[in-house]
Amino acid sequence: MEAVLADNKLKQFIYHDISKPTSFHAKDLAKWRKCVAKARRIIVEGVRDHIDLNLHGKETPIVM
């Protein structure tokens, strides 16, 4: 996971709290939002396969 984030220049998102830009430039905010979304997507995709394998074949509880 770390290598994939590093390849995408997003490794800082797992080691530091990257605050939302306080500048009023729309470009800065758009770039930050794009990086956050991309980092989240990479992490979720990496974890999803592991979760799917653990849940495969298990019964789903019925919630009412």
mmCIF file of the N, C-alpha and C atoms, coordinates in Angstrom:
data_MODEL
# 
_entry.id   MODEL 
# 
loop_
_atom_site.group_PDB 
_atom_site.id 
_atom_site.type_symbol 
_atom_site.label_atom_id 
_atom_site.label_alt_id 
_atom_site.label_comp_id 
_atom_site.label_asym_id 
_atom_site.label_entity_id 
_atom_site.label_seq_id 
_atom_site.pdbx_PDB_ins_code 
_atom_site.Cartn_x 
_atom_site.Cartn_y 
_atom_site.Cartn_z 
_atom_site.occupancy 
_atom_site.B_iso_or_equiv 
_atom_site.pdbx_formal_charge 
_atom_site.auth_seq_id 
_atom_site.auth_comp_id 
_atom_site.auth_asym_id 
_atom_site.auth_atom_id 
_atom_site.pdbx_PDB_model_num 
ATOM 1   N N  . MET A 1 1  ? 0.830   -1.182  0.000  1.00 0.00 ? 1  MET A N  1 
ATOM 2   C CA . MET A 1 1  ? 0.000   0.000   0.000  1.00 0.00 ? 1  MET A CA 1 
ATOM 3   C C  . MET A 1 1  ? 0.881   1.255   0.000  1.00 0.00 ? 1  MET A C  1 
ATOM 4   N N  . GLU A 1 2  ? 1.904   1.231   0.831  1.00 0.00 ? 2  GLU A N  1 
ATOM 5   C CA . GLU A 1 2  ? 2.809   2.370   0.912  1.00 0.00 ? 2  GLU A CA 1 
ATOM 6   C C  . GLU A 1 2  ? 3.484   2.623   -0.431 1.00 0.00 ? 2  GLU A C  1 
ATOM 7   N N  . ALA A 1 3  ? 3.886   1.567   -1.107 1.00 0.00 ? 3  ALA A N  1 
ATOM 8   C CA . ALA A 1 3  ? 4.551   1.709   -2.402 1.00 0.00 ? 3  ALA A CA 1 
ATOM 9   C C  . ALA A 1 3  ? 3.612   2.307   -3.448 1.00 0.00 ? 3  ALA A C  1 
ATOM 10  N N  . VAL A 1 4  ? 2.368   1.878   -3.447 1.00 0.00 ? 4  VAL A N  1 
ATOM 11  C CA . VAL A 1 4  ? 1.398   2.399   -4.414 1.00 0.00 ? 4  VAL A CA 1 
ATOM 12  C C  . VAL A 1 4  ? 1.142   3.878   -4.153 1.00 0.00 ? 4  VAL A C  1 
ATOM 13  N N  . LEU A 1 5  ? 0.991   4.245   -2.884 1.00 0.00 ? 5  LEU A N  1 
ATOM 14  C CA . LEU A 1 5  ? 0.791   5.657   -2.562 1.00 0.00 ? 5  LEU A CA 1 
ATOM 15  C C  . LEU A 1 5  ? 2.032   6.478   -2.915 1.00 0.00 ? 5  LEU A C  1 
ATOM 16  N N  . ALA A 1 6  ? 3.206   5.917   -2.685 1.00 0.00 ? 6  ALA A N  1 
ATOM 17  C CA . ALA A 1 6  ? 4.446   6.622   -3.033 1.00 0.00 ? 6  ALA A CA 1 
ATOM 18  C C  . ALA A 1 6  ? 4.547   6.818   -4.545 1.00 0.00 ? 6  ALA A C  1 
ATOM 19  N N  . ASP A 1 7  ? 4.185   5.795   -5.314 1.00 0.00 ? 7  ASP A N  1 
ATOM 20  C CA . ASP A 1 7  ? 4.208   5.912   -6.779 1.00 0.00 ? 7  ASP A CA 1 
ATOM 21  C C  . ASP A 1 7  ? 3.279   7.022   -7.273 1.00 0.00 ? 7  ASP A C  1 
ATOM 22  N N  . ASN A 1 8  ? 2.223   7.268   -6.519 1.00 0.00 ? 8  ASN A N  1 
ATOM 23  C CA . ASN A 1 8  ? 1.249   8.297   -6.885 1.00 0.00 ? 8  ASN A CA 1 
ATOM 24  C C  . ASN A 1 8  ? 1.500   9.620   -6.173 1.00 0.00 ? 8  ASN A C  1 
ATOM 25  N N  . LYS A 1 9  ? 2.678   9.734   -5.543 1.00 0.00 ? 9  LYS A N  1 
ATOM 26  C CA . LYS A 1 9  ? 3.065   10.951  -4.815 1.00 0.00 ? 9  LYS A CA 1 
ATOM 27  C C  . LYS A 1 9  ? 2.051   11.329  -3.741 1.00 0.00 ? 9  LYS A C  1 
ATOM 28  N N  . LEU A 1 10 ? 1.548   10.299  -3.037 1.00 0.00 ? 10 LEU A N  1 
ATOM 29  C CA . LEU A 1 10 ? 0.542   10.509  -1.994 1.00 0.00 ? 10 LEU A CA 1 
ATOM 30  C C  . LEU A 1 10 ? 0.957   9.894   -0.658 1.00 0.00 ? 10 LEU A C  1 
ATOM 31  N N  . LYS A 1 11 ? 2.204   9.485   -0.547 1.00 0.00 ? 11 LYS A N  1 
ATOM 32  C CA . LYS A 1 11 ? 2.673   8.812   0.663  1.00 0.00 ? 11 LYS A CA 1 
ATOM 33  C C  . LYS A 1 11 ? 2.509   9.686   1.904  1.00 0.00 ? 11 LYS A C  1 
ATOM 34  N N  . GLN A 1 12 ? 2.602   10.996  1.758  1.00 0.00 ? 12 GLN A N  1 
ATOM 35  C CA . GLN A 1 12 ? 2.487   11.888  2.905  1.00 0.00 ? 12 GLN A CA 1 
ATOM 36  C C  . GLN A 1 12 ? 1.133   11.775  3.584  1.00 0.00 ? 12 GLN A C  1 
ATOM 37  N N  . PHE A 1 13 ? 0.124   11.287  2.877  1.00 0.00 ? 13 PHE A N  1 
ATOM 38  C CA . PHE A 1 13 ? -1.211  11.183  3.451  1.00 0.00 ? 13 PHE A CA 1 
ATOM 39  C C  . PHE A 1 13 ? -1.327  10.076  4.491  1.00 0.00 ? 13 PHE A C  1 
ATOM 40  N N  . ILE A 1 14 ? -0.376  9.151   4.532  1.00 0.00 ? 14 ILE A N  1 
ATOM 41  C CA . ILE A 1 14 ? -0.441  8.105   5.552  1.00 0.00 ? 14 ILE A CA 1 
ATOM 42  C C  . ILE A 1 14 ? 0.451   8.408   6.747  1.00 0.00 ? 14 ILE A C  1 
ATOM 43  N N  . TYR A 1 15 ? 1.322   9.373   6.635  1.00 0.00 ? 15 TYR A N  1 
ATOM 44  C CA . TYR A 1 15 ? 2.233   9.697   7.732  1.00 0.00 ? 15 TYR A CA 1 
ATOM 45  C C  . TYR A 1 15 ? 1.971   11.054  8.376  1.00 0.00 ? 15 TYR A C  1 
ATOM 46  N N  . HIS A 1 16 ? 1.212   11.894  7.718  1.00 0.00 ? 16 HIS A N  1 
ATOM 47  C CA . HIS A 1 16 ? 0.972   13.240  8.226  1.00 0.00 ? 16 HIS A CA 1 
ATOM 48  C C  . HIS A 1 16 ? -0.493  13.611  8.037  1.00 0.00 ? 16 HIS A C  1 
ATOM 49  N N  . ASP A 1 17 ? -0.958  14.497  8.883  1.00 0.00 ? 17 ASP A N  1 
ATOM 50  C CA . ASP A 1 17 ? -2.294  15.050  8.705  1.00 0.00 ? 17 ASP A CA 1 
ATOM 51  C C  . ASP A 1 17 ? -2.166  16.202  7.715  1.00 0.00 ? 17 ASP A C  1 
ATOM 52  N N  . ILE A 1 18 ? -2.655  16.000  6.512  1.00 0.00 ? 18 ILE A N  1 
ATOM 53  C CA . ILE A 1 18 ? -2.575  17.019  5.475  1.00 0.00 ? 18 ILE A CA 1 
ATOM 54  C C  . ILE A 1 18 ? -3.835  17.878  5.570  1.00 0.00 ? 18 ILE A C  1 
ATOM 55  N N  . SER A 1 19 ? -3.689  19.044  6.143  1.00 0.00 ? 19 SER A N  1 
ATOM 56  C CA . SER A 1 19 ? -4.835  19.927  6.382  1.00 0.00 ? 19 SER A CA 1 
ATOM 57  C C  . SER A 1 19 ? -5.368  20.518  5.083  1.00 0.00 ? 19 SER A C  1 
ATOM 58  N N  . LYS A 1 20 ? -6.642  20.795  5.121  1.00 0.00 ? 20 LYS A N  1 
ATOM 59  C CA . LYS A 1 20 ? -7.290  21.470  3.999  1.00 0.00 ? 20 LYS A CA 1 
ATOM 60  C C  . LYS A 1 20 ? -6.649  22.847  3.830  1.00 0.00 ? 20 LYS A C  1 
ATOM 61  N N  . PRO A 1 21 ? -6.322  23.226  2.604  1.00 0.00 ? 21 PRO A N  1 
ATOM 62  C CA . PRO A 1 21 ? -5.691  24.527  2.387  1.00 0.00 ? 21 PRO A CA 1 
ATOM 63  C C  . PRO A 1 21 ? -6.563  25.675  2.895  1.00 0.00 ? 21 PRO A C  1 
ATOM 64  N N  . THR A 1 22 ? -5.910  26.655  3.480  1.00 0.00 ? 22 THR A N  1 
ATOM 65  C CA . THR A 1 22 ? -6.650  27.811  3.982  1.00 0.00 ? 22 THR A CA 1 
ATOM 66  C C  . THR A 1 22 ? -6.625  28.975  3.004  1.00 0.00 ? 22 THR A C  1 
ATOM 67  N N  . SER A 1 23 ? -5.895  28.803  1.896  1.00 0.00 ? 23 SER A N  1 
ATOM 68  C CA . SER A 1 23 ? -5.849  29.882  0.910  1.00 0.00 ? 23 SER A CA 1 
ATOM 69  C C  . SER A 1 23 ? -7.195  29.966  0.185  1.00 0.00 ? 23 SER A C  1 
ATOM 70  N N  . PHE A 1 24 ? -7.413  31.078  -0.428 1.00 0.00 ? 24 PHE A N  1 
ATOM 71  C CA . PHE A 1 24 ? -8.668  31.287  -1.140 1.00 0.00 ? 24 PHE A CA 1 
ATOM 72  C C  . PHE A 1 24 ? -8.559  30.952  -2.622 1.00 0.00 ? 24 PHE A C  1 
ATOM 73  N N  . HIS A 1 25 ? -7.457  30.340  -3.000 1.00 0.00 ? 25 HIS A N  1 
ATOM 74  C CA . HIS A 1 25 ? -7.275  29.959  -4.392 1.00 0.00 ? 25 HIS A CA 1 
ATOM 75  C C  . HIS A 1 25 ? -8.011  28.643  -4.667 1.00 0.00 ? 25 HIS A C  1 
ATOM 76  N N  . ALA A 1 26 ? -8.913  28.677  -5.605 1.00 0.00 ? 26 ALA A N  1 
ATOM 77  C CA . ALA A 1 26 ? -9.701  27.487  -5.948 1.00 0.00 ? 26 ALA A CA 1 
ATOM 78  C C  . ALA A 1 26 ? -8.810  26.347  -6.426 1.00 0.00 ? 26 ALA A C  1 
ATOM 79  N N  . LYS A 1 27 ? -7.699  26.670  -7.090 1.00 0.00 ? 27 LYS A N  1 
ATOM 80  C CA . LYS A 1 27 ? -6.798  25.640  -7.590 1.00 0.00 ? 27 LYS A CA 1 
ATOM 81  C C  . LYS A 1 27 ? -6.186  24.831  -6.448 1.00 0.00 ? 27 LYS A C  1 
ATOM 82  N N  . ASP A 1 28 ? -5.794  25.524  -5.371 1.00 0.00 ? 28 ASP A N  1 
ATOM 83  C CA . ASP A 1 28 ? -5.208  24.837  -4.220 1.00 0.00 ? 28 ASP A CA 1 
ATOM 84  C C  . ASP A 1 28 ? -6.198  23.871  -3.588 1.00 0.00 ? 28 ASP A C  1 
ATOM 85  N N  . LEU A 1 29 ? -7.420  24.317  -3.406 1.00 0.00 ? 29 LEU A N  1 
ATOM 86  C CA . LEU A 1 29 ? -8.454  23.479  -2.806 1.00 0.00 ? 29 LEU A CA 1 
ATOM 87  C C  . LEU A 1 29 ? -8.793  22.304  -3.717 1.00 0.00 ? 29 LEU A C  1 
ATOM 88  N N  . ALA A 1 30 ? -8.901  22.547  -5.002 1.00 0.00 ? 30 ALA A N  1 
ATOM 89  C CA . ALA A 1 30 ? -9.218  21.480  -5.952 1.00 0.00 ? 30 ALA A CA 1 
ATOM 90  C C  . ALA A 1 30 ? -8.110  20.429  -5.977 1.00 0.00 ? 30 ALA A C  1 
ATOM 91  N N  . LYS A 1 31 ? -6.859  20.876  -5.942 1.00 0.00 ? 31 LYS A N  1 
ATOM 92  C CA . LYS A 1 31 ? -5.733  19.939  -5.938 1.00 0.00 ? 31 LYS A CA 1 
ATOM 93  C C  . LYS A 1 31 ? -5.736  19.097  -4.665 1.00 0.00 ? 31 LYS A C  1 
ATOM 94  N N  . TRP A 1 32 ? -5.993  19.711  -3.519 1.00 0.00 ? 32 TRP A N  1 
ATOM 95  C CA . TRP A 1 32 ? -6.048  19.002  -2.248 1.00 0.00 ? 32 TRP A CA 1 
ATOM 96  C C  . TRP A 1 32 ? -7.166  17.961  -2.264 1.00 0.00 ? 32 TRP A C  1 
ATOM 97  N N  . ARG A 1 33 ? -8.345  18.366  -2.720 1.00 0.00 ? 33 ARG A N  1 
ATOM 98  C CA . ARG A 1 33 ? -9.487  17.439  -2.769 1.00 0.00 ? 33 ARG A CA 1 
ATOM 99  C C  . ARG A 1 33 ? -9.196  16.252  -3.690 1.00 0.00 ? 33 ARG A C  1 
ATOM 100 N N  . LYS A 1 34 ? -8.558  16.524  -4.821 1.00 0.00 ? 34 LYS A N  1 
ATOM 101 C CA . LYS A 1 34 ? -8.222  15.464  -5.764 1.00 0.00 ? 34 LYS A CA 1 
ATOM 102 C C  . LYS A 1 34 ? -7.231  14.474  -5.130 1.00 0.00 ? 34 LYS A C  1 
ATOM 103 N N  . CYS A 1 35 ? -6.232  14.986  -4.435 1.00 0.00 ? 35 CYS A N  1 
ATOM 104 C CA . CYS A 1 35 ? -5.243  14.118  -3.783 1.00 0.00 ? 35 CYS A CA 1 
ATOM 105 C C  . CYS A 1 35 ? -5.880  13.280  -2.682 1.00 0.00 ? 35 CYS A C  1 
ATOM 106 N N  . VAL A 1 36 ? -6.735  13.876  -1.875 1.00 0.00 ? 36 VAL A N  1 
ATOM 107 C CA . VAL A 1 36 ? -7.409  13.153  -0.796 1.00 0.00 ? 36 VAL A CA 1 
ATOM 108 C C  . VAL A 1 36 ? -8.287  12.043  -1.380 1.00 0.00 ? 36 VAL A C  1 
ATOM 109 N N  . ALA A 1 37 ? -9.046  12.365  -2.407 1.00 0.00 ? 37 ALA A N  1 
ATOM 110 C CA . ALA A 1 37 ? -9.923  11.370  -3.029 1.00 0.00 ? 37 ALA A CA 1 
ATOM 111 C C  . ALA A 1 37 ? -9.113  10.221  -3.620 1.00 0.00 ? 37 ALA A C  1 
ATOM 112 N N  . LYS A 1 38 ? -8.012  10.545  -4.267 1.00 0.00 ? 38 LYS A N  1 
ATOM 113 C CA . LYS A 1 38 ? -7.173  9.518   -4.879 1.00 0.00 ? 38 LYS A CA 1 
ATOM 114 C C  . LYS A 1 38 ? -6.539  8.621   -3.815 1.00 0.00 ? 38 LYS A C  1 
ATOM 115 N N  . ALA A 1 39 ? -6.043  9.213   -2.740 1.00 0.00 ? 39 ALA A N  1 
ATOM 116 C CA . ALA A 1 39 ? -5.443  8.427   -1.654 1.00 0.00 ? 39 ALA A CA 1 
ATOM 117 C C  . ALA A 1 39 ? -6.482  7.512   -1.017 1.00 0.00 ? 39 ALA A C  1 
ATOM 118 N N  . ARG A 1 40 ? -7.672  8.023   -0.775 1.00 0.00 ? 40 ARG A N  1 
ATOM 119 C CA . ARG A 1 40 ? -8.747  7.193   -0.201 1.00 0.00 ? 40 ARG A CA 1 
ATOM 120 C C  . ARG A 1 40 ? -9.098  6.031   -1.128 1.00 0.00 ? 40 ARG A C  1 
ATOM 121 N N  . ARG A 1 41 ? -9.207  6.326   -2.418 1.00 0.00 ? 41 ARG A N  1 
ATOM 122 C CA . ARG A 1 41 ? -9.555  5.278   -3.379 1.00 0.00 ? 41 ARG A CA 1 
ATOM 123 C C  . ARG A 1 41 ? -8.498  4.176   -3.395 1.00 0.00 ? 41 ARG A C  1 
ATOM 124 N N  . ILE A 1 42 ? -7.244  4.555   -3.396 1.00 0.00 ? 42 ILE A N  1 
ATOM 125 C CA . ILE A 1 42 ? -6.164  3.573   -3.404 1.00 0.00 ? 42 ILE A CA 1 
ATOM 126 C C  . ILE A 1 42 ? -6.217  2.710   -2.147 1.00 0.00 ? 42 ILE A C  1 
ATOM 127 N N  . ILE A 1 43 ? -6.424  3.335   -0.997 1.00 0.00 ? 43 ILE A N  1 
ATOM 128 C CA . ILE A 1 43 ? -6.479  2.590   0.268  1.00 0.00 ? 43 ILE A CA 1 
ATOM 129 C C  . ILE A 1 43 ? -7.675  1.651   0.288  1.00 0.00 ? 43 ILE A C  1 
ATOM 130 N N  . VAL A 1 44 ? -8.844  2.141   -0.097 1.00 0.00 ? 44 VAL A N  1 
ATOM 131 C CA . VAL A 1 44 ? -10.052 1.306   -0.091 1.00 0.00 ? 44 VAL A CA 1 
ATOM 132 C C  . VAL A 1 44 ? -9.900  0.132   -1.061 1.00 0.00 ? 44 VAL A C  1 
ATOM 133 N N  . GLU A 1 45 ? -9.369  0.373   -2.235 1.00 0.00 ? 45 GLU A N  1 
ATOM 134 C CA . GLU A 1 45 ? -9.175  -0.712  -3.196 1.00 0.00 ? 45 GLU A CA 1 
ATOM 135 C C  . GLU A 1 45 ? -8.193  -1.756  -2.663 1.00 0.00 ? 45 GLU A C  1 
ATOM 136 N N  . GLY A 1 46 ? -7.175  -1.311  -1.959 1.00 0.00 ? 46 GLY A N  1 
ATOM 137 C CA . GLY A 1 46 ? -6.197  -2.234  -1.405 1.00 0.00 ? 46 GLY A CA 1 
ATOM 138 C C  . GLY A 1 46 ? -6.747  -3.069  -0.271 1.00 0.00 ? 46 GLY A C  1 
ATOM 139 N N  . VAL A 1 47 ? -7.644  -2.505  0.496  1.00 0.00 ? 47 VAL A N  1 
ATOM 140 C CA . VAL A 1 47 ? -8.221  -3.205  1.642  1.00 0.00 ? 47 VAL A CA 1 
ATOM 141 C C  . VAL A 1 47 ? -9.405  -4.065  1.220  1.00 0.00 ? 47 VAL A C  1 
ATOM 142 N N  . ARG A 1 48 ? -10.115 -3.640  0.211  1.00 0.00 ? 48 ARG A N  1 
ATOM 143 C CA . ARG A 1 48 ? -11.336 -4.327  -0.208 1.00 0.00 ? 48 ARG A CA 1 
ATOM 144 C C  . ARG A 1 48 ? -11.095 -5.801  -0.530 1.00 0.00 ? 48 ARG A C  1 
ATOM 145 N N  . ASP A 1 49 ? -10.039 -6.119  -1.253 1.00 0.00 ? 49 ASP A N  1 
ATOM 146 C CA . ASP A 1 49 ? -9.765  -7.503  -1.608 1.00 0.00 ? 49 ASP A CA 1 
ATOM 147 C C  . ASP A 1 49 ? -9.560  -8.357  -0.365 1.00 0.00 ? 49 ASP A C  1 
ATOM 148 N N  . HIS A 1 50 ? -8.854  -7.826  0.609  1.00 0.00 ? 50 HIS A N  1 
ATOM 149 C CA . HIS A 1 50 ? -8.605  -8.559  1.850  1.00 0.00 ? 50 HIS A CA 1 
ATOM 150 C C  . HIS A 1 50 ? -9.917  -8.814  2.589  1.00 0.00 ? 50 HIS A C  1 
ATOM 151 N N  . ILE A 1 51 ? -10.774 -7.799  2.656  1.00 0.00 ? 51 ILE A N  1 
ATOM 152 C CA . ILE A 1 51 ? -12.061 -7.943  3.337  1.00 0.00 ? 51 ILE A CA 1 
ATOM 153 C C  . ILE A 1 51 ? -12.946 -8.925  2.583  1.00 0.00 ? 51 ILE A C  1 
ATOM 154 N N  . ASP A 1 52 ? -12.984 -8.813  1.261  1.00 0.00 ? 52 ASP A N  1 
ATOM 155 C CA . ASP A 1 52 ? -13.796 -9.723  0.457  1.00 0.00 ? 52 ASP A CA 1 
ATOM 156 C C  . ASP A 1 52 ? -13.393 -11.170 0.684  1.00 0.00 ? 52 ASP A C  1 
ATOM 157 N N  . LEU A 1 53 ? -12.106 -11.443 0.749  1.00 0.00 ? 53 LEU A N  1 
ATOM 158 C CA . LEU A 1 53 ? -11.637 -12.811 0.975  1.00 0.00 ? 53 LEU A CA 1 
ATOM 159 C C  . LEU A 1 53 ? -12.074 -13.329 2.338  1.00 0.00 ? 53 LEU A C  1 
ATOM 160 N N  . ASN A 1 54 ? -12.058 -12.478 3.353  1.00 0.00 ? 54 ASN A N  1 
ATOM 161 C CA . ASN A 1 54 ? -12.474 -12.899 4.692  1.00 0.00 ? 54 ASN A CA 1 
ATOM 162 C C  . ASN A 1 54 ? -13.975 -13.107 4.803  1.00 0.00 ? 54 ASN A C  1 
ATOM 163 N N  . LEU A 1 55 ? -14.748 -12.416 3.983  1.00 0.00 ? 55 LEU A N  1 
ATOM 164 C CA . LEU A 1 55 ? -16.204 -12.526 4.047  1.00 0.00 ? 55 LEU A CA 1 
ATOM 165 C C  . LEU A 1 55 ? -16.768 -13.571 3.100  1.00 0.00 ? 55 LEU A C  1 
ATOM 166 N N  . HIS A 1 56 ? -15.979 -13.990 2.140  1.00 0.00 ? 56 HIS A N  1 
ATOM 167 C CA . HIS A 1 56 ? -16.457 -14.949 1.133  1.00 0.00 ? 56 HIS A CA 1 
ATOM 168 C C  . HIS A 1 56 ? -16.967 -16.222 1.803  1.00 0.00 ? 56 HIS A C  1 
ATOM 169 N N  . GLY A 1 57 ? -18.192 -16.597 1.482  1.00 0.00 ? 57 GLY A N  1 
ATOM 170 C CA . GLY A 1 57 ? -18.773 -17.836 1.989  1.00 0.00 ? 57 GLY A CA 1 
ATOM 171 C C  . GLY A 1 57 ? -19.407 -17.722 3.353  1.00 0.00 ? 57 GLY A C  1 
ATOM 172 N N  . LYS A 1 58 ? -19.373 -16.558 3.967  1.00 0.00 ? 58 LYS A N  1 
ATOM 173 C CA . LYS A 1 58 ? -19.982 -16.384 5.287  1.00 0.00 ? 58 LYS A CA 1 
ATOM 174 C C  . LYS A 1 58 ? -21.428 -15.946 5.106  1.00 0.00 ? 58 LYS A C  1 
ATOM 175 N N  . GLU A 1 59 ? -22.247 -16.336 6.060  1.00 0.00 ? 59 GLU A N  1 
ATOM 176 C CA . GLU A 1 59 ? -23.659 -15.945 6.014  1.00 0.00 ? 59 GLU A CA 1 
ATOM 177 C C  . GLU A 1 59 ? -23.811 -14.491 6.427  1.00 0.00 ? 59 GLU A C  1 
ATOM 178 N N  . THR A 1 60 ? -24.767 -13.830 5.813  1.00 0.00 ? 60 THR A N  1 
ATOM 179 C CA . THR A 1 60 ? -25.081 -12.455 6.146  1.00 0.00 ? 60 THR A CA 1 
ATOM 180 C C  . THR A 1 60 ? -26.158 -12.446 7.214  1.00 0.00 ? 60 THR A C  1 
ATOM 181 N N  . PRO A 1 61 ? -25.921 -11.742 8.328  1.00 0.00 ? 61 PRO A N  1 
ATOM 182 C CA . PRO A 1 61 ? -26.969 -11.688 9.364  1.00 0.00 ? 61 PRO A CA 1 
ATOM 183 C C  . PRO A 1 61 ? -28.168 -10.889 8.866  1.00 0.00 ? 61 PRO A C  1 
ATOM 184 N N  . ILE A 1 62 ? -29.330 -11.313 9.256  1.00 0.00 ? 62 ILE A N  1 
ATOM 185 C CA . ILE A 1 62 ? -30.563 -10.612 8.888  1.00 0.00 ? 62 ILE A CA 1 
ATOM 186 C C  . ILE A 1 62 ? -30.855 -9.583  9.963  1.00 0.00 ? 62 ILE A C  1 
ATOM 187 N N  . VAL A 1 63 ? -30.940 -8.334  9.559  1.00 0.00 ? 63 VAL A N  1 
ATOM 188 C CA . VAL A 1 63 ? -31.210 -7.240  10.500 1.00 0.00 ? 63 VAL A CA 1 
ATOM 189 C C  . VAL A 1 63 ? -32.587 -6.691  10.187 1.00 0.00 ? 63 VAL A C  1 
ATOM 190 N N  . MET A 1 64 ? -33.430 -6.614  11.203 1.00 0.00 ? 64 MET A N  1 
ATOM 191 C CA . MET A 1 64 ? -34.776 -6.068  11.003 1.00 0.00 ? 64 MET A CA 1 
ATOM 192 C C  . MET A 1 64 ? -35.004 -4.896  11.894 1.00 0.00 ? 64 MET A C  1 
# 
